[in-house]
């Protein structure tokens, strides 16, 4: 993987800043804080993983407001950095993982991170994704098999007919899950 260091992230354009998969940010970076850089990053994209490296644990609530992946205290840098980096790489690997299914005799692929949920309709499974062109694509399958197949990828069977990607769950209500854009799954 490519590694880039920058002592003044204020000099980076939005495009350059948003190109990073993982950012290690200090809270105190002179002219601007790591929190300010993270806010700027979140305005242009939300996928980068943020690991704050700091002596200031009191800033952790603000860090989580910008979607911090981890907080690494400088006093524990040598001890925790390898595990935090490995965990971040695993998240990136999962994002690129693909789901394959057969449709009309053809093998189709969609990234797991693009699947909102699977819905069972009789002997058919319908795929609901972030891509409107793929949403509603139905193929033969068994919900029980897909539940086992996708359990380690962060999918949860919330109803006998629904298997939900928990990364998209914004809120759980009494009898349904709220996914982004006010999408409700029973």
C-alpha positions in Angstrom: 0.0 0.0 0.0 1.1 3.5 -0.7 1.9 5.7 2.3 1.9 9.5 2.4 2.9 11.8 5.2 1.8 15.3 5.5 2.7 17.8 8.2 0.2 20.4 7.0 -3.0 18.8 5.8 -4.5 22.3 5.1 -2.3 22.3 1.9 -4.2 19.2 0.5 -7.0 19.7 -1.9 -10.4 18.1 -1.2 -9.6 15.6 -4.0 -6.2 14.7 -2.5 -7.7 14.4 1.0 -10.5 12.2 -0.1 -8.2 9.8 -1.9 -7.0 8.2 1.3 -8.4 4.9 2.5 -7.0 5.3 6.1 -5.9 8.5 7.7 -3.9 8.8 10.9 -4.6 12.2 12.3 -3.2 14.0 15.4 -5.6 16.2 17.3 -3.0 18.9 17.6 -1.4 19.7 14.2 -0.5 23.3 14.5 -2.7 25.6 12.3 -5.6 23.1 12.2 -6.7 20.3 14.3 -7.2 16.7 13.2 -10.9 17.1 14.1 -11.1 20.1 11.6 -9.4 17.9 8.9 -11.8 15.1 9.6 -14.8 17.4 9.3 -13.5 18.7 6.0 -13.0 15.1 4.8 -16.5 14.1 5.8 -18.0 16.9 3.8 -16.4 15.5 0.6 -16.6 11.7 1.4 -17.4 9.3 4.2 -15.6 6.1 3.4 -12.1 6.8 4.7 -11.2 5.3 8.0 -10.0 7.8 10.6 -7.6 6.8 13.4 -6.8 9.7 15.8 -3.4 9.5 17.3 -3.4 11.8 20.3 -2.6 12.6 23.9 -6.0 14.3 24.3 -8.6 11.6 25.2 -11.1 14.4 26.0 -11.6 15.0 22.2 -12.9 11.4 21.6 -16.6 12.5 21.6 -15.8 15.0 18.8 -13.9 12.3 17.0 -16.8 9.9 17.0 -19.0 12.7 15.6 -16.8 12.6 12.5 -16.9 8.8 12.4 -13.5 7.9 14.0 -12.6 4.3 13.5 -10.2 4.2 16.5 -8.5 6.5 19.0 -4.9 5.7 19.7 -3.2 7.2 22.7 0.4 8.2 21.9 1.5 6.5 25.2 0.2 3.2 23.7 1.3 3.7 20.1 3.8 0.8 20.0 1.4 -1.6 21.7 -1.8 -0.8 19.8 -0.8 0.5 16.3 -0.3 -2.9 14.7 -3.7 -4.2 15.8 -5.5 -1.0 14.8 -3.9 -1.0 11.4 -4.7 -4.6 10.9 -8.4 -4.0 11.9 -8.6 -1.1 9.5 -7.2 -3.2 6.6 -9.7 -5.9 7.4 -12.5 -3.3 7.1 -11.2 -2.3 3.7 -10.9 -5.9 2.6 -14.6 -6.5 3.6 -15.6 -3.5 1.6 -14.2 -5.0 -1.5 -15.6 -8.5 -0.9 -18.2 -9.6 -3.5 -21.4 -11.5 -3.4 -22.0 -13.8 -6.3 -25.4 -15.2 -7.5 -26.7 -17.0 -10.6 -29.2 -15.1 -12.7 -30.6 -16.8 -15.9 -27.5 -19.1 -16.0 -25.1 -16.2 -15.6 -22.9 -15.6 -12.6 -23.4 -12.0 -11.3 -21.4 -10.1 -8.8 -22.1 -7.2 -6.5 -19.9 -5.8 -3.7 -21.2 -6.8 -0.3 -20.9 -3.2 0.9 -23.4 -2.2 -1.8 -26.1 -4.6 -0.6 -28.8 -3.1 1.6 -30.7 -6.3 2.2 -31.9 -9.6 0.7 -35.6 -10.3 0.7 -37.2 -13.8 0.3 -40.2 -14.0 -2.0 -41.2 -17.7 -2.1 -38.3 -19.6 -3.7 -36.8 -16.3 -5.0 -34.4 -14.0 -3.3 -34.5 -10.3 -4.3 -31.4 -8.2 -4.0 -31.8 -4.6 -2.8 -28.7 -2.5 -3.3 -27.4 1.1 -3.2 -27.4 0.9 -7.1 -31.0 1.5 -8.3 -30.2 -0.5 -11.5 -29.6 -3.6 -9.5 -32.3 -3.2 -6.9 -35.1 -5.8 -7.2 -32.9 -8.3 -9.1 -34.4 -11.7 -8.2 -32.8 -15.1 -8.4 -33.4 -18.6 -7.0 -32.0 -19.2 -3.6 -32.7 -20.2 0.0 -32.7 -17.7 2.8 -31.2 -20.2 5.3 -28.2 -20.8 3.1 -27.6 -17.0 2.5 -27.9 -16.3 6.2 -25.1 -18.7 6.9 -23.1 -17.5 3.9 -23.3 -13.8 4.9 -23.2 -14.0 8.7 -19.5 -13.2 8.9 -19.9 -10.3 6.5 -22.2 -8.3 8.9 -25.6 -9.4 7.7 -28.3 -10.2 10.2 -31.6 -12.1 9.6 -34.1 -9.7 11.1 -37.2 -11.5 9.9 -37.9 -14.8 8.2 -37.9 -13.0 4.9 -35.2 -10.3 5.4 -31.4 -10.5 5.7 -30.0 -7.0 6.4 -26.6 -5.5 6.0 -26.1 -4.0 9.5 -23.7 -1.3 8.1 -26.8 0.4 6.7 -29.0 0.2 9.9 -29.5 3.7 11.3 -32.1 2.8 13.9 -34.1 -0.2 15.2 -37.7 0.4 16.0 -40.3 -1.9 17.6 -41.0 -4.0 14.5 -38.7 -2.7 11.8 -35.2 -1.5 10.9 -34.6 2.0 9.5 -32.0 2.0 6.8 -30.7 5.2 5.1 -33.1 7.4 3.1 -36.1 6.3 5.3 -36.1 2.8 4.0 -37.9 0.5 6.4 -37.4 -3.2 6.6 -39.8 -5.3 8.7 
